[in-house]
């Protein structure tokens, strides 16, 4: 099942308006990770600048859209929030197919979610060795509950040569920065 956020529900980037002189490029970005790592919350924080404490499991995929601008390029990100955990087994590779970028998230309070990052990375790189990937350690605001250290994510990051960021969908920490970095990394490949 694929749900798409209505364009009227999407908050456009208010920091800079997209100028007509920059080429606008559509990019499919997938958000992957185990269940309940905060994928949907990261997308909501980025696209709508809001956070909801209620957990609703994603079934299939939900698509949101937001424009992101670099110095040279304007991107129209189509963000595919994909089901995680066992539900991901029912999500076909066609949901990932055509993605130019992916954010792979773990929950810093649940050590088992870091293992899923490796599985998703291997799957993505088998499908497209040139896909731009960023790792995210989400729920950085839950310091007392942290079960995964920054050094553990750094180790996996170094192993795959993939950058990582610690984020909090709740507070907004590094969420916009994460997607800005994705845009810069993709612009560097043009």
Beta strands, then each sheet from edge to edge (+ up, - down):
strand 1: 2-4
strand 2: 23-33
strand 3: 61-69
strand 4: 73-82
strand 5: 101-107
strand 6: 132-138
strand 7: 164-166
sheet 1: 1+ 3+ 4- 2- 5- 6- 7-
end
